[in-house]
Amino acid sequence: MDISGFALVTGAGSGIGKACAVSFVEEGAAGVALLDINGKALEDVKEKLTSLSQHEEFQCLSFEVDMRNEKDVADAVQNCARTFGRLDYVVNAAGIAFKNIGGAACAETTDWQRVLDVNLNGTFYCLRAAAQQMLRQSYLESVIDGRSLQRGSIVNIASLAGLVGVTQSTAYCASKHAVVGLTKTTALDYAKEGIRVNAVCPGMIKTPLIVPGSEIERATTDFVKTRTPIGRWGTPEEVANVIVFLCGGRSSLMTGASLSVDGGYTTQ
Ligand SMILES: NC(=O)c1ccc[n+]([C@@H]2O[C@H](COP(=O)([O-])OP(=O)(O)OC[C@H]3O[C@@H](n4cnc5c(N)ncnc54)[C@H](O)[C@@H]3O)[C@@H](O)[C@H]2O)c1
């Protein structure tokens, strides 16, 4: 994947974010910073990464932050860049799922606000702080052929619900379409400044986001059976592989893309 620099992952305590953190270590990252609202989960992931790393000077940082808190997110990103000396890869994986039963007519403002605050505003706060740091730093060189790669690479996690409509998903669908838009505009703004920004759009992935017995589990299980050509759930590792590829030097020509990782769902 051509990964040699320092990574920051939000939502790193579980699911896709955790799988990304593991993949960064396996691919040779020099350090990984983990952000999540769940402090206990962070400690567990930190322990796992430290035992996995083959890198002699591997550094792992963790920050218990709520992505809705603009200042705490900016402080964590700056703290991480100061400690590492730079920030090469940022993955915005923190997110929540929510079903608006009855659609927009029945949606509560508090539910709408909460989903937008975490999924969109949290992604923006982290992306903004990361871009400010990346614009100040030098280009990273490929460990494979020495060519100049990028000042920084950011990957936002959207969803198939960021590309197509999904029923009873008023706030979630709006938040993920907005993440795709944020990805495209930021990619254009910094294409010549050496920052790449891409998104992944996962389909149905078996993670703790899909709470057993919940409305979301019922709906997604039905989608897996009836609408997903590949006919099975995806794993967090399958999504992490694409994300780490998008961060690293193997994807050096890619910016502004929103890659579907959904077993063919959005091809139909
Ligand atoms: N699982 C799927 O099927 C699926 C499909 C499409 C998109 N996604 C997206 O992938 C991303 C990761 O989801 P996942 O399935 O790994 O879920 P997950 O629940 O396993 O992990 C999400 C992590 O985000 C953290 N988090 C939630 N709110 C936070 C906040 N306010 N501040 C900081 N951290 C917070 C949680 O503590 C958790 O560790 C989300 O953006 C989700 O919308 C998931």
The ligand as a Tripos MOL2 file, in Angstrom:
@<TRIPOS>MOLECULE
LIG
   44    48     1     0     0
SMALL
NO_CHARGES

@<TRIPOS>ATOM
      1 N1        -21.5120   -0.8630    9.3670 N.am      1 LIG1
      2 C1        -22.0820   -0.5220    8.2240 C.2       1 LIG1
      3 O1        -22.8550   -1.2960    7.6260 O.2       1 LIG1
      4 C2        -21.7710    0.8140    7.5990 C.ar      1 LIG1
      5 C3        -22.2350    1.0520    6.3080 C.ar      1 LIG1
      6 C4        -21.9770    2.2730    5.7010 C.ar      1 LIG1
      7 C5        -21.2700    3.2420    6.3850 C.ar      1 LIG1
      8 N2        -20.8340    2.9930    7.6410 N.ar      1 LIG1
      9 C6        -20.1160    4.0840    8.3130 C.3       1 LIG1
     10 O2        -18.8490    3.6280    8.7400 O.3       1 LIG1
     11 C7        -18.4280    4.4000    9.8620 C.3       1 LIG1
     12 C8        -17.9640    3.4490   10.9430 C.3       1 LIG1
     13 O3        -19.0740    2.6630   11.3460 O.3       1 LIG1
     14 P1        -18.9290    1.2280   12.0140 P.3       1 LIG1
     15 O4        -19.8830    0.3310   11.3060 O.co2     1 LIG1
     16 O5        -17.5140    0.8500   12.1390 O.co2     1 LIG1
     17 O6        -19.5900    1.5480   13.4370 O.3       1 LIG1
     18 P2        -19.1310    1.2270   14.9320 P.3       1 LIG1
     19 O7        -20.3110    1.5780   15.7660 O.co2     1 LIG1
     20 O8        -18.5570   -0.1410   15.0240 O.co2     1 LIG1
     21 O9        -17.9550    2.2890   15.1550 O.3       1 LIG1
     22 C9        -18.1960    3.6680   15.2230 C.3       1 LIG1
     23 C10       -17.2690    4.2680   16.2660 C.3       1 LIG1
     24 O10       -17.5310    5.6830   16.3050 O.3       1 LIG1
     25 C11       -17.5270    6.0830   17.6600 C.3       1 LIG1
     26 N3        -18.3400    7.2760   17.8430 N.ar      1 LIG1
     27 C12       -19.6990    7.3880   17.7260 C.ar      1 LIG1
     28 N4        -20.0810    8.6230   18.0240 N.ar      1 LIG1
     29 C13       -18.9650    9.3290   18.3170 C.ar      1 LIG1
     30 C14       -18.7170   10.6640   18.7140 C.ar      1 LIG1
     31 N5        -19.7000   11.5490   18.8970 N.pl3     1 LIG1
     32 N6        -17.4320   11.0460   18.9230 N.ar      1 LIG1
     33 C15       -16.4150   10.1660   18.7930 C.ar      1 LIG1
     34 N7        -16.5860    8.8900   18.4420 N.ar      1 LIG1
     35 C16       -17.8490    8.4750   18.2100 C.ar      1 LIG1
     36 C17       -18.1050    4.8990   18.4350 C.3       1 LIG1
     37 O11       -17.7540    4.9450   19.8210 O.3       1 LIG1
     38 C18       -17.4940    3.7300   17.6800 C.3       1 LIG1
     39 O12       -16.2710    3.3280   18.2650 O.3       1 LIG1
     40 C19       -19.6200    5.2720   10.2640 C.3       1 LIG1
     41 O13       -19.4320    6.5600    9.7390 O.3       1 LIG1
     42 C20       -20.7970    4.5990    9.5760 C.3       1 LIG1
     43 O14       -21.8250    5.5080    9.2620 O.3       1 LIG1
     44 C21       -21.0660    1.8090    8.2710 C.ar      1 LIG1
@<TRIPOS>BOND
     1     1     2 1
     2     2     3 2
     3     2     4 1
     4     4     5 ar
     5     4    44 ar
     6     5     6 ar
     7     6     7 ar
     8     7     8 ar
     9     8     9 1
    10     8    44 ar
    11     9    10 1
    12     9    42 1
    13    10    11 1
    14    11    12 1
    15    11    40 1
    16    12    13 1
    17    13    14 1
    18    14    15 2
    19    14    16 1
    20    14    17 1
    21    17    18 1
    22    18    19 2
    23    18    20 1
    24    18    21 1
    25    21    22 1
    26    22    23 1
    27    23    24 1
    28    23    38 1
    29    24    25 1
    30    25    26 1
    31    25    36 1
    32    26    27 ar
    33    26    35 ar
    34    27    28 ar
    35    28    29 ar
    36    29    30 ar
    37    29    35 ar
    38    30    31 1
    39    30    32 ar
    40    32    33 ar
    41    33    34 ar
    42    34    35 ar
    43    36    37 1
    44    36    38 1
    45    38    39 1
    46    40    41 1
    47    40    42 1
    48    42    43 1
@<TRIPOS>SUBSTRUCTURE
     1 LIG1         1 GROUP 0 **** ****
